[in-house]
Amino acid sequence: MAVAVPPFEAFYEHTKTDVFRFLTARLGRDGAEDAFQETFLRALKAYPRLEHGEHLRAWALTIANRIVLDLHRRRRPAGEMPELVTEDGRPSYEELAPLTGDLPPKERAAVVLRYGYDLAYDEIGAALGSTPAAARQAASAGVRRLRSETTKEKP
Amino acid sequence: MTEILTPDVDERFRAAAAAAGLLDVAYDVFDDTAVGPLLVGVTDRGVCRVCFDPDPELELERLARLYGPRVLRSSKPVERLRRELDQYLAGRRRDFDLDVDLRGRAGFPRRVLGELARIGYGETTTYGALAARAGNPRAARAVGTVMNRNPVPIVLPCHRVVGANGSLTGYGGGLHRKELLLRLEGAIT
């Protein structure tokens, strides 16, 4: 049997700290603990179907991001902003986080991974199942949309 | 630092992964047994690996190749193996009450390992005698190779197989360990 991906242990050890930090910033400590488990259980389920072992960190963060989006969609009554824990050293991320909630999922993922998590476009493309160019496009479309929405009047 | 992943969150995931039946192999490393550090692995079919002086990186690659890539350290699934090994090494257990996963091994090697399992505590046999019991009396050398590649030493007692002249001959985990195990069982003094 050809092994396309590293043993799960190696993948998990390599990505768990980043995933947890990402989830803590989005959900707070308590929410992050459940979402962390859910992220890696989902990763385990999908793991045997992966065709190669590249961009696994971006892949894990995308799963985590999807779980965060699902949680917000379920929890949040229309119009209300998610509660966010402040985190030192990531001002751009903090500014982005409450704003990106209304973006289309792909744009949001691209914006968060690019500006909140500082991933390269090829990693984001791989994580989103598209090309680096499409990832760049999604991120800039997201940013454009954010710009136009933040300049609109707020109630 | 609230964003640091604590050991309890880490362990909870490892336990949940095993409980959900999502692992191809659950493994653990025991650093402090009477025979030194051991890496052990179990699948849903049974014990698939006992490894002396492990190089974890190499060993995990090997397990992934043989059983699938979802190889994760998780202590719960190997708890029973740990307990039985501890009891055995303390001289308080004579047989392992565990299934063994010998997937991927067929033919003569498989028959040899099957016969090996029947050699009792404190007994020894020779490579030639074991070859005969597996159906090929002239294959003593091949039996030596099968012993050397035994994936689950101690649990399948390849330490009980010795040379025709009574010399210990060889052992995958080093001759000093073979001697220690035979002494423990009272097979040599």
Interface residues (C-beta under 8 A of the other chain):
Chain A: M1 V3 A4 V5 P6 P7 F8 E9 A10 Y12 K16 T17 F20 R21 T24 A25 R29 E33 F36 Q37 F40 L41 L44 K45 Y47 P48 V85 E87
Chain B: T2 E3 I4 L5 V9 D10 R12 F13 A16 A17 A20 L22 L23 Y27 E57 L60 E61 L63 A64 R65 L66 G68 P69 R70 V71 L72 R73
